[in-house]
Amino acid sequence: MILQMGWRNIWRNKRRTAVILTAVIIGVWSMIFLGALMRGFSDRMRQNGIATLTGHLQVHRAGFRNDPVIENRITSPAAVLDALEILPEGARWTPRIRVNAVAGNARHSAGITLVGIDPGREAAVSFIGDAVRQGRYLQQEDPLGIVVGEAFVRKFETRLGNKLVLMSQDANGEIASRAFRIVGIFDAELESTEKQFGFVHIAASRKMLGVGDDICEVAVLLPSHRQVEAAAESLRQRLPEDTYTVETWKDLLPIVRETLEIYDVFIFIWFLAVFIAMGFGLVNTILMAVFERIREFGLMRSLGMLPRLVVVEVLAESFFLLVLGMAAGNLIGLLSVWALSVNGIDLSAFSAGMEFAGMSRIIFPVLVARDIFTANATVFLMGLAVSLYPAVKAARINPVEAMARP
């Protein structure tokens, strides 16, 4: 009977009910939708960082990260490749030569990161396998081909088929140079990536630098990001700590890691701010409803209704309002996310600032079950909690005084 009374009471004043429902709907919708947008920002940052030659794990010779010169290369790659056998099933890896170089043609010259890759393995680990938009990707036997970015091509005023001379320090400390022909042009999420990297076959880079079968790094892509820490620890146990370093993407991309942690704090603060705004409206409206119904509560008390049942009756009204508002808010929130899931939000107008932060120009919202549960639990539990004050206020009404009111 208490629940039936609560359901009927919320429709006695439809305008007041509509105000409360609107507040709850907007609160839940904003928590879900804006939370999904924040997750979309952070997820794209993480994906871009991992795909842009980082992977989930990397293995280097000790000291290479602090001083990435060819002298700090891995001179015994067989030991590293043998250690990779302990990786989880489905893990993919690729060896690389990676050094700083100078690229030049008849018009321009600039610094570039020369990356020697195994075309087949690299395509399964990083973005480059699917990023070539003009020309072709590197072939398994491609001694003179190079793939560069669209921004690089514009900067150097060159095109497919033109030659590009690369210079870098070789294994003997001498300046080595070699001419490559542009066979492909790639398009990346970030323009800085297009300007920074030039990809050649690993055999061509080894021959140019005179390093034999040596490599500079091994990048690993795991089936799930949840396996990163365990896989890294397993590799560290198999490789001598004083010779090799095994680092996760969180170690290699500290800015992205810190940004993701900040976003988690932002989401929590946003949930708290939305609830506080909604909570004030909820408690104020319910308290106003209690004061309007003082004679009613006084009559119920005089007929023998216990104070705790009065509390339950007011909380039942809040319960129905919260459930209805949450259902509508979840539906609208999910529809809003779905509407943007195909084309995303195009932020090309802010591409310079987005790129500086390592973000994509197009953001897709990402729903996380934990965020949906947290938003609904926060609204429901704390909504009932703030409703306790007007409920207790109603239970403490003196029946005689209440009946004497005009």
C-alpha positions as CSV (number, residue, x, y, z in Angstrom):
1,M,0.0,0.0,0.0
2,I,2.9,2.4,0.8
3,L,4.3,1.9,-2.7
4,Q,0.8,2.5,-4.2
5,M,0.4,5.7,-2.3
6,G,3.8,6.9,-3.3
7,W,3.1,6.2,-7.0
8,R,-0.2,8.1,-6.9
9,N,1.2,11.0,-4.9
10,I,3.9,11.8,-7.5
11,W,1.2,12.4,-10.1
12,R,-0.9,14.7,-7.9
13,N,1.2,17.7,-8.9
14,K,2.3,17.0,-12.4
15,R,4.2,20.2,-12.8
16,R,6.3,19.6,-9.7
17,T,7.0,16.0,-10.9
18,A,8.0,17.2,-14.3
19,V,10.5,19.6,-12.8
20,I,12.1,16.8,-10.7
21,L,12.1,14.4,-13.6
22,T,13.7,16.9,-15.8
23,A,16.5,17.5,-13.3
24,V,17.2,13.8,-12.9
25,I,17.0,13.1,-16.7
26,I,19.5,16.0,-17.5
27,G,21.8,14.8,-14.7
28,V,21.9,11.2,-15.8
29,W,22.2,12.1,-19.5
30,S,25.0,14.5,-18.9
31,M,26.9,12.0,-16.8
32,I,26.6,9.3,-19.4
33,F,27.1,11.4,-22.5
34,L,29.9,13.7,-21.4
35,G,31.6,10.8,-19.6
36,A,31.6,8.9,-22.9
37,L,33.1,12.0,-24.7
38,M,35.9,12.2,-22.1
39,R,36.5,8.5,-22.5
40,G,36.6,9.0,-26.2
41,F,39.3,11.7,-25.9
42,S,41.4,9.5,-23.6
43,D,40.8,6.3,-25.6
44,R,41.9,8.0,-28.9
45,M,45.0,9.4,-27.3
46,R,45.9,5.9,-26.0
47,Q,45.2,4.2,-29.3
48,N,47.1,6.8,-31.3
49,G,50.1,6.5,-29.0
50,I,50.2,2.7,-29.1
51,A,49.6,2.6,-32.9
52,T,52.3,5.2,-33.6
53,L,55.2,2.8,-33.3
54,T,54.9,2.4,-29.6
55,G,52.9,-0.8,-29.2
56,H,52.1,-2.2,-25.8
57,L,55.7,-3.1,-25.0
58,Q,59.2,-2.3,-26.3
59,V,62.6,-3.9,-25.8
60,H,65.8,-1.8,-26.1
61,R,69.4,-2.2,-25.2
62,A,70.0,-0.4,-21.8
63,G,70.7,3.3,-22.5
64,F,69.1,3.5,-25.9
65,R,66.1,5.5,-24.8
66,N,68.3,8.2,-23.2
67,D,70.7,8.2,-26.1
68,P,69.0,6.8,-29.2
69,V,72.2,6.4,-31.4
70,I,73.2,3.4,-33.4
71,E,76.0,2.5,-31.0
72,N,73.3,1.6,-28.4
73,R,71.6,-0.9,-30.7
74,I,70.8,-4.5,-29.8
75,T,73.8,-6.5,-31.0
76,S,72.4,-9.9,-30.0
77,P,68.8,-9.9,-31.3
78,A,68.5,-13.7,-31.2
79,A,68.4,-13.5,-27.3
80,V,65.6,-11.0,-27.4
81,L,63.6,-12.9,-30.0
82,D,63.9,-16.1,-28.1
83,A,62.6,-14.4,-25.0
84,L,59.5,-13.3,-26.9
85,E,58.3,-17.0,-27.0
86,I,56.7,-16.5,-23.6
87,L,54.3,-13.8,-24.8
88,P,50.6,-14.7,-24.7
89,E,49.0,-16.4,-27.7
90,G,48.0,-13.9,-30.3
91,A,50.8,-11.4,-29.5
92,R,52.6,-9.8,-32.4
93,W,56.0,-8.3,-32.5
94,T,58.3,-6.6,-35.0
95,P,62.0,-5.7,-35.1
96,R,63.1,-2.2,-36.1
97,I,66.1,0.0,-36.9
98,R,65.3,3.4,-35.6
99,V,67.7,6.3,-35.8
100,N,67.7,10.1,-36.2
101,A,68.6,11.2,-39.8
102,V,68.6,14.2,-42.1
103,A,66.4,14.0,-45.2
104,G,67.1,16.3,-48.1
105,N,66.2,17.0,-51.7
106,A,67.0,19.8,-54.1
107,R,64.8,22.3,-52.3
108,H,64.7,21.3,-48.6
109,S,66.4,19.4,-45.8
110,A,65.1,18.6,-42.3
111,G,65.5,16.1,-39.5
112,I,63.6,12.9,-39.7
113,T,63.3,9.6,-37.8
114,L,64.5,6.9,-40.1
115,V,62.6,3.6,-39.3
116,G,63.8,0.4,-40.9
117,I,60.9,-2.1,-40.8
118,D,60.0,-5.7,-41.7
119,P,56.9,-4.8,-43.9
120,G,54.9,-7.9,-43.0
121,R,55.4,-7.8,-39.3
122,E,55.1,-4.0,-39.0
123,A,51.8,-3.9,-40.7
124,A,50.4,-6.1,-37.9
125,V,51.7,-4.0,-35.1
126,S,51.5,-0.3,-36.0
127,F,49.4,2.1,-38.1
128,I,51.6,2.2,-41.2
129,G,50.2,-1.0,-42.7
130,D,46.8,0.6,-43.3
131,A,47.9,4.2,-43.6
132,V,49.3,4.5,-47.2
133,R,47.0,6.6,-49.3
134,Q,49.1,7.2,-52.4
135,G,51.4,4.8,-54.1
136,R,52.1,1.5,-52.3
137,Y,53.3,0.1,-49.0
138,L,56.8,-1.3,-48.7
139,Q,57.4,-4.8,-50.2
140,Q,59.3,-7.6,-48.7
141,E,62.2,-6.9,-51.1
142,D,62.3,-3.1,-51.5
143,P,66.0,-1.9,-51.2
144,L,65.4,1.6,-52.5
145,G,61.8,2.5,-51.5
146,I,60.7,4.9,-48.8
147,V,57.3,5.7,-47.4
148,V,56.8,9.3,-46.0
149,G,53.8,11.3,-44.8
150,E,51.6,13.7,-46.6
151,A,52.7,16.6,-44.5
152,F,56.3,15.7,-45.2
153,V,55.6,15.7,-49.0
154,R,54.0,19.1,-48.8
155,K,56.9,20.5,-46.8
156,F,59.5,19.2,-49.2
157,E,57.5,20.0,-52.3
158,T,58.0,16.5,-53.6
159,R,55.8,13.7,-54.9
160,L,55.7,10.0,-55.6
161,G,58.6,8.7,-57.6
162,N,61.0,11.5,-56.6
163,K,64.3,10.7,-54.8
164,L,65.1,11.6,-51.2
165,V,68.6,11.5,-49.7
166,L,68.9,10.3,-46.1
167,M,72.0,10.8,-44.0
168,S,72.8,9.4,-40.6
169,Q,75.7,8.2,-38.5
170,D,76.7,4.6,-39.2
171,A,78.1,1.9,-36.9
172,N,81.6,3.2,-37.4
173,G,80.8,6.8,-36.4
174,E,81.0,7.9,-40.1
175,I,78.3,9.8,-42.0
176,A,76.3,7.4,-44.2
177,S,74.0,8.5,-46.9
178,R,71.7,6.8,-49.4
179,A,69.2,7.9,-51.9
180,F,65.7,6.4,-51.7
181,R,62.7,6.7,-54.0
182,I,59.3,7.7,-52.6
183,V,57.0,4.7,-53.3
184,G,54.2,5.5,-50.9
185,I,52.7,8.4,-49.0
186,F,50.9,7.8,-45.7
187,D,48.1,9.6,-43.9
188,A,48.3,9.6,-40.0
189,E,46.0,10.9,-37.3
190,L,48.5,13.6,-36.4
191,E,50.3,15.9,-38.8
192,S,53.4,15.7,-36.6
193,T,53.6,11.9,-37.3
194,E,53.5,12.6,-41.0
195,K,56.4,15.0,-40.7
196,Q,58.5,12.9,-38.4
197,F,58.8,9.4,-39.8
198,G,60.3,7.9,-42.9
199,F,59.9,4.1,-43.4
200,V,62.4,2.0,-45.4
201,H,63.0,-1.8,-45.5
202,I,65.0,-3.0,-42.5
203,A,67.5,-4.7,-44.8
204,A,68.1,-1.3,-46.6
205,S,68.6,0.5,-43.3
206,R,71.0,-2.2,-42.0
207,K,73.1,-2.0,-45.2
208,M,73.1,1.8,-45.0
209,L,74.3,1.9,-41.4
210,G,76.5,-1.1,-41.6
211,V,75.0,-3.0,-38.6
212,G,74.7,-6.5,-40.0
213,D,71.7,-8.3,-38.4
214,D,71.5,-5.9,-35.4
215,I,68.3,-4.0,-34.5
216,C,67.5,-1.0,-32.4
217,E,64.2,-2.1,-30.8
218,V,61.4,-4.7,-30.7
219,A,57.8,-3.5,-30.4
220,V,55.1,-5.9,-29.1
221,L,51.3,-5.6,-29.6
222,L,49.3,-7.8,-27.2
223,P,45.8,-9.2,-27.6
224,S,44.6,-7.1,-24.7
225,H,45.9,-4.1,-22.8
226,R,45.2,-6.0,-19.5
227,Q,48.1,-8.3,-20.3
228,V,50.7,-5.6,-20.5
229,E,52.1,-5.6,-17.0
230,A,52.3,-9.4,-16.8
231,A,53.9,-9.8,-20.2
232,A,56.5,-7.0,-19.3
233,E,57.4,-8.7,-16.1
234,S,57.8,-12.0,-17.8
235,L,60.2,-10.5,-20.3
236,R,62.2,-8.7,-17.6
237,Q,62.8,-12.0,-15.9
238,R,64.1,-13.6,-19.1
239,L,66.3,-10.7,-20.2
240,P,69.3,-9.4,-18.2
241,E,68.4,-6.1,-16.5
242,D,71.8,-4.6,-17.0
243,T,71.7,-5.3,-20.8
244,Y,68.1,-4.7,-21.8
245,T,65.2,-2.6,-20.8
246,V,61.5,-3.7,-21.2
247,E,59.1,-0.8,-21.1
248,T,55.3,-0.6,-21.4
249,W,53.4,2.1,-23.3
250,K,52.9,3.9,-20.0
251,D,56.6,4.2,-19.6
252,L,57.1,5.3,-23.2
253,L,54.2,7.7,-23.3
254,P,54.2,9.5,-19.9
255,I,52.2,12.4,-21.1
256,V,49.4,10.2,-22.3
257,R,49.5,8.2,-19.1
258,E,49.2,11.3,-16.9
259,T,46.4,12.7,-19.1
260,L,44.4,9.5,-18.8
261,E,44.7,9.7,-15.0
262,I,43.6,13.3,-15.0
263,Y,40.6,12.4,-17.2
264,D,39.5,9.9,-14.5
265,V,39.6,12.6,-11.9
266,F,37.7,15.0,-14.2
267,I,35.0,12.4,-14.7
268,F,34.7,11.9,-10.9
269,I,34.5,15.7,-10.4
270,W,31.9,16.0,-13.2
271,F,29.7,13.3,-11.6
272,L,30.0,15.0,-8.2
273,A,29.2,18.5,-9.6
274,V,26.1,17.2,-11.6
275,F,24.8,15.4,-8.5
276,I,25.2,18.4,-6.2
277,A,23.3,20.5,-8.6
278,M,20.6,17.9,-9.1
279,G,20.5,17.0,-5.3
280,F,19.8,20.6,-4.3
281,G,16.8,20.7,-6.7
282,L,15.6,17.3,-5.6
283,V,15.7,18.0,-1.8
284,N,14.2,21.5,-2.3
285,T,11.3,20.2,-4.4
286,I,10.5,17.3,-2.1
287,L,10.7,19.5,1.0
288,M,8.3,21.9,-0.6
289,A,5.9,19.1,-1.3
290,V,6.1,18.0,2.3
291,F,5.3,21.5,3.6
292,E,2.3,21.7,1.2
293,R,1.0,18.4,2.6
294,I,1.4,19.0,6.3
295,R,-2.4,18.5,7.0
296,E,-2.2,15.2,5.0
297,F,0.7,13.9,7.0
298,G,-0.9,15.1,10.2
299,L,-4.1,13.1,9.3
300,M,-2.1,10.0,8.5
301,R,-0.3,10.3,11.9
302,S,-3.6,10.8,13.7
303,L,-5.0,7.7,12.1
304,G,-2.1,5.7,13.6
305,M,0.5,5.6,10.8
306,L,3.9,5.2,12.4
307,P,6.6,7.8,11.8
308,R,8.9,5.2,10.0
309,L,6.0,4.5,7.6
310,V,5.8,8.2,6.8
311,V,9.5,8.1,6.0
312,V,9.1,5.1,3.8
313,E,6.2,6.7,2.0
314,V,8.2,9.9,1.1
315,L,11.2,7.8,0.1
316,A,8.9,5.7,-2.1
317,E,7.9,8.9,-4.0
318,S,11.6,9.7,-4.4
319,F,12.3,6.2,-5.5
320,F,9.7,6.3,-8.3
321,L,10.9,9.8,-9.4
322,L,14.5,8.6,-9.5
323,V,13.8,5.4,-11.4
324,L,11.7,7.1,-14.0
325,G,14.3,9.9,-14.4
326,M,17.2,7.4,-14.6
327,A,15.4,5.3,-17.2
328,A,14.7,8.3,-19.5
329,G,18.2,9.7,-18.8
330,N,19.9,6.4,-19.7
331,L,17.9,6.1,-22.9
332,I,18.6,9.6,-24.1
333,G,22.3,9.2,-23.1
334,L,22.7,6.0,-25.0
335,L,20.9,7.5,-28.1
336,S,23.2,10.5,-28.0
337,V,26.3,8.3,-27.9
338,W,24.9,6.1,-30.7
339,A,24.1,9.2,-32.9
340,L,27.8,10.2,-32.7
341,S,29.3,6.7,-32.9
342,V,29.3,6.6,-36.8
343,N,30.9,10.0,-37.7
344,G,32.1,11.2,-34.4
345,I,32.8,14.9,-33.5
346,D,35.0,16.6,-36.1
347,L,37.3,19.0,-34.3
348,S,39.4,19.9,-37.3
349,A,38.9,23.6,-36.6
350,F,41.0,23.1,-33.5
351,S,43.4,20.6,-35.1
352,A,46.5,22.6,-34.0
353,G,45.6,22.5,-30.4
354,M,44.4,19.0,-30.6
355,E,47.6,17.8,-32.2
356,F,49.7,19.5,-29.5
357,A,47.8,17.4,-26.9
358,G,48.2,14.2,-29.0
359,M,44.5,14.0,-29.8
360,S,42.8,13.0,-33.0
361,R,40.9,15.5,-35.1
362,I,37.8,13.3,-34.9
363,I,36.6,12.0,-31.5
364,F,34.2,9.1,-31.0
365,P,32.4,8.7,-27.7
366,V,33.3,5.5,-25.8
367,L,30.8,3.9,-23.4
368,V,32.3,2.2,-20.3
369,A,30.1,0.0,-18.3
370,R,31.7,1.2,-15.1
371,D,30.8,4.8,-15.9
372,I,27.2,3.9,-16.6
373,F,26.9,2.0,-13.4
374,T,28.7,4.7,-11.4
375,A,26.4,7.4,-12.8
376,N,23.2,5.5,-12.0
377,A,24.4,4.3,-8.6
378,T,25.4,7.9,-7.7
379,V,22.1,9.3,-8.7
380,F,20.0,6.6,-7.1
381,L,21.7,6.1,-3.8
382,M,22.6,9.7,-3.1
383,G,19.2,10.8,-4.4
384,L,17.5,8.6,-1.8
385,A,20.0,9.9,0.8
386,V,19.2,13.6,0.2
387,S,15.5,12.7,0.3
388,L,15.9,11.4,3.9
389,Y,15.8,15.0,5.2
390,P,12.3,15.9,4.0
391,A,11.1,12.4,4.8
392,V,12.3,12.8,8.4
393,K,10.8,16.2,8.5
394,A,7.4,14.8,7.4
395,A,7.6,12.0,10.1
396,R,8.2,14.6,12.9
397,I,5.1,16.6,12.1
398,N,2.9,16.9,15.2
399,P,-0.6,15.6,14.3
400,V,-2.5,18.1,16.5
401,E,-0.6,21.1,15.2
402,A,-0.9,19.9,11.6
403,M,-4.7,19.4,11.9
404,A,-5.0,22.9,13.4
405,R,-3.4,24.6,10.4
406,P,-5.8,26.4,8.1
